[in-house]
Amino acid sequence: MKSYLLIWLPFMVSLTVQAQVGIGVTNPTNMLEVNGSDVYVADKFYINNLPAYDGTALGPDKFRIVAIDTNSQANGSAVNGRVMEFVGNQEMMPIIIQPYNVTNINADNLNDLNLNISTSKYVIAISNFEAIPLNGAQGIYRKSVSNNVYVYDNFVIRTFENGGSWHVEIGAREANPQTGSYQYNFDIVLFPKRYFRNLGQINYDLGGSNTGAAVTAPSGI
């Protein structure tokens, strides 16, 4: 009886460690492979060692996102779409905020600051803007002065696309402070384009009025 156990025990251990199970697969290469049919989980489906993302402990380069098709249903209905895991992909973060501090500007005009942020991947916006006068700078809007009559220019804060990247323009295009310079602080808010749909420009002609109303809601929402 002892000889029988010594002969078969190593065989059983080998089965436990190395066996692959295939359903509809002749030569499975993974522990479980299913092909040509449905997989149904009656109660709960677990993924081992997949902690919740807290934004701090794991860090943005180690987070996990598991996604399924939006048509997926519960209560035993089939998952209509692939189940995918995204590992450390910054493009999947819903909102990214990057602060900027720009100094040593020639007067007040920041004509073109290339952020080197891809226009094909992100939509951006400027927030938390602050203009700090330095070295006696004054009149950031001031274009000219004659006999104590001041002429002011329009101040521009905008983002624009050029060469596949986002750029920033800040300043009064035709006005400069008489002396000094400015420091600009602002945040760039990045929205991955996978969350956005560009519906195109809508033009309004108010005909000299101060109020207006859209005929219909924008098409596509």
C-alpha positions as CSV (number, residue, x, y, z in Angstrom):
1,M,0.0,0.0,0.0
2,K,2.8,2.4,0.7
3,S,4.4,1.7,-2.7
4,Y,1.2,2.6,-4.4
5,L,1.0,6.0,-2.6
6,L,4.7,6.7,-3.4
7,I,4.1,6.1,-7.1
8,W,0.9,8.2,-7.5
9,L,1.4,11.1,-5.1
10,P,4.0,12.9,-7.3
11,F,1.6,12.5,-10.2
12,M,-1.3,14.2,-8.3
13,V,0.9,17.1,-7.2
14,S,2.0,17.6,-10.8
15,L,-1.7,17.8,-11.9
16,T,-2.5,20.4,-9.3
17,V,0.4,22.7,-10.2
18,Q,0.7,22.4,-14.0
19,A,-2.7,21.4,-15.4
20,Q,-4.5,23.7,-17.8
21,V,-8.2,23.4,-18.5
22,G,-9.7,24.1,-21.9
23,I,-13.4,24.4,-22.8
24,G,-13.6,24.4,-26.6
25,V,-9.8,24.7,-26.7
26,T,-7.7,21.6,-27.7
27,N,-4.4,22.7,-26.3
28,P,-5.0,25.4,-23.6
29,T,-2.0,27.5,-22.6
30,N,-3.5,29.2,-19.6
31,M,-5.0,27.8,-16.4
32,L,-8.5,28.2,-17.9
33,E,-9.4,29.0,-21.5
34,V,-12.9,29.1,-22.9
35,N,-13.7,29.4,-26.6
36,G,-17.0,29.2,-28.6
37,S,-19.5,29.5,-25.8
38,D,-20.6,31.8,-22.9
39,V,-19.3,32.1,-19.4
40,Y,-21.9,32.7,-16.7
41,V,-21.2,33.7,-13.1
42,A,-24.2,33.2,-10.9
43,D,-23.3,35.4,-8.0
44,K,-20.1,37.5,-7.8
45,F,-17.0,37.8,-9.9
46,Y,-13.7,38.6,-8.2
47,I,-10.4,39.9,-9.5
48,N,-7.6,39.1,-7.0
49,N,-5.2,41.8,-5.8
50,L,-7.0,44.7,-7.5
51,P,-7.2,47.4,-4.8
52,A,-9.3,50.6,-5.0
53,Y,-7.4,53.6,-6.5
54,D,-7.0,56.3,-3.9
55,G,-4.8,58.6,-5.9
56,T,-2.1,58.6,-3.2
57,A,-1.0,55.2,-2.0
58,L,-0.6,53.7,-5.4
59,G,0.4,56.8,-7.4
60,P,-0.9,57.8,-10.8
61,D,1.5,55.4,-12.6
62,K,0.1,52.3,-10.8
63,F,-3.7,52.7,-10.9
64,R,-6.0,50.1,-12.5
65,I,-9.2,50.8,-14.4
66,V,-11.4,47.8,-15.4
67,A,-14.0,48.8,-18.0
68,I,-16.8,47.0,-19.8
69,D,-19.0,47.9,-22.7
70,T,-21.8,50.4,-21.9
71,N,-24.4,48.0,-23.2
72,S,-23.5,45.4,-20.5
73,Q,-26.3,44.3,-18.3
74,A,-26.7,42.6,-15.0
75,N,-29.0,39.8,-13.6
76,G,-27.5,37.1,-15.8
77,S,-27.6,39.0,-19.1
78,A,-24.5,38.6,-21.4
79,V,-21.7,41.2,-21.2
80,N,-21.9,42.8,-24.6
81,G,-18.3,43.9,-25.1
82,R,-14.8,43.2,-24.0
83,V,-13.6,43.6,-20.4
84,M,-10.4,45.6,-20.5
85,E,-7.8,46.7,-17.9
86,F,-6.0,50.0,-18.3
87,V,-2.7,50.2,-16.4
88,G,-1.0,53.5,-15.5
89,N,-2.6,55.2,-18.6
90,Q,-2.8,59.0,-17.9
91,E,-5.2,59.4,-20.8
92,M,-7.8,57.6,-18.8
93,M,-7.8,60.0,-15.9
94,P,-11.0,62.1,-16.1
95,I,-9.3,65.4,-15.1
96,I,-5.7,66.4,-14.9
97,I,-4.5,69.8,-13.5
98,Q,-1.1,71.2,-14.2
99,P,-0.1,74.6,-12.6
100,Y,2.2,77.0,-14.4
101,N,4.4,79.9,-13.2
102,V,5.7,82.1,-16.0
103,T,8.3,84.8,-15.2
104,N,10.9,87.0,-17.0
105,I,8.3,88.1,-19.7
106,N,9.1,91.0,-22.0
107,A,6.6,93.5,-20.6
108,D,3.2,91.9,-20.3
109,N,2.7,90.1,-23.6
110,L,3.1,86.3,-23.6
111,N,2.5,85.9,-27.3
112,D,3.1,82.2,-27.7
113,L,3.8,79.6,-25.0
114,N,4.0,76.1,-26.4
115,L,2.8,73.7,-23.7
116,N,3.8,70.6,-25.7
117,I,0.4,69.0,-24.8
118,S,-1.0,66.9,-27.6
119,T,-4.1,68.4,-29.3
120,S,-5.1,64.9,-30.5
121,K,-5.3,63.5,-27.0
122,Y,-6.5,66.4,-24.8
123,V,-8.9,69.4,-24.6
124,I,-7.5,72.1,-22.3
125,A,-8.8,75.1,-20.4
126,I,-7.1,77.9,-18.3
127,S,-8.2,78.5,-14.7
128,N,-6.9,80.3,-11.6
129,F,-5.3,83.0,-13.6
130,E,-3.2,85.6,-11.8
131,A,-1.2,88.5,-13.1
132,I,1.5,89.9,-10.7
133,P,3.2,93.2,-11.6
134,L,7.0,93.3,-11.1
135,N,9.6,96.1,-11.1
136,G,7.1,98.9,-11.2
137,A,4.9,97.6,-13.9
138,Q,1.5,99.3,-14.3
139,G,-1.3,99.7,-16.7
140,I,-1.4,96.2,-18.1
141,Y,-4.3,97.3,-20.4
142,R,-2.8,100.8,-21.1
143,K,-2.1,101.5,-24.8
144,S,-1.2,105.2,-24.7
145,V,-1.6,108.4,-22.6
146,S,-1.8,112.0,-23.8
147,N,-2.8,115.0,-21.6
148,N,-3.8,112.6,-18.9
149,V,-6.2,110.8,-21.3
150,Y,-5.5,107.1,-21.2
151,V,-6.3,104.7,-24.1
152,Y,-6.6,101.0,-23.1
153,D,-6.3,97.9,-25.2
154,N,-8.3,94.6,-24.9
155,F,-6.7,91.9,-22.7
156,V,-6.5,88.4,-24.2
157,I,-6.2,85.0,-22.4
158,R,-6.6,82.1,-24.8
159,T,-5.4,78.6,-25.7
160,F,-4.9,77.7,-29.4
161,E,-3.8,74.7,-31.4
162,N,-0.6,74.9,-33.5
163,G,1.5,72.1,-34.9
164,G,-0.3,69.3,-33.0
165,S,0.2,70.9,-29.6
166,W,-1.6,73.4,-27.3
167,H,-0.3,77.0,-27.0
168,V,-1.2,79.8,-24.7
169,E,-1.4,83.6,-25.4
170,I,-1.8,86.1,-22.6
171,G,-1.6,89.9,-22.8
172,A,-2.8,93.1,-24.3
173,R,-1.7,92.8,-28.0
174,E,-1.0,96.5,-28.6
175,A,-0.3,97.7,-25.1
176,N,2.7,97.3,-22.8
177,P,3.4,98.5,-19.3
178,Q,5.6,101.6,-19.3
179,T,8.2,99.9,-17.1
180,G,8.7,96.5,-15.5
181,S,7.3,93.1,-16.3
182,Y,4.6,90.6,-15.2
183,Q,4.5,87.2,-13.7
184,Y,1.6,85.0,-14.8
185,N,0.3,82.1,-12.7
186,F,-2.4,79.8,-14.1
187,D,-3.6,76.2,-14.1
188,I,-4.1,74.2,-17.2
189,V,-6.9,71.8,-16.9
190,L,-6.6,68.8,-19.2
191,F,-9.6,66.7,-20.3
192,P,-8.8,63.5,-22.3
193,K,-10.6,63.6,-25.6
194,R,-12.1,60.2,-25.1
195,Y,-14.6,61.9,-22.8
196,F,-15.5,64.7,-25.3
197,R,-17.4,65.1,-28.5
198,N,-16.9,68.3,-30.6
199,L,-20.3,69.4,-31.8
200,G,-19.0,72.2,-34.0
201,Q,-19.4,76.0,-33.6
202,I,-22.8,77.6,-33.1
203,N,-23.1,81.2,-34.4
204,Y,-25.6,83.7,-33.0
205,D,-26.6,87.0,-34.5
206,L,-28.4,89.0,-31.8
207,G,-29.2,91.8,-34.2
208,G,-28.2,94.5,-31.8
209,S,-30.0,93.0,-28.8
210,N,-28.6,92.0,-25.5
211,T,-30.6,88.7,-25.2
212,G,-31.2,85.7,-27.3
213,A,-32.4,82.1,-27.3
214,A,-31.4,79.0,-29.3
215,V,-34.1,77.7,-31.7
216,T,-33.2,74.1,-30.7
217,A,-30.7,72.4,-28.4
218,P,-27.3,71.6,-30.1
219,S,-27.5,68.6,-32.4
220,G,-25.8,65.5,-30.9
221,I,-26.6,65.9,-27.2
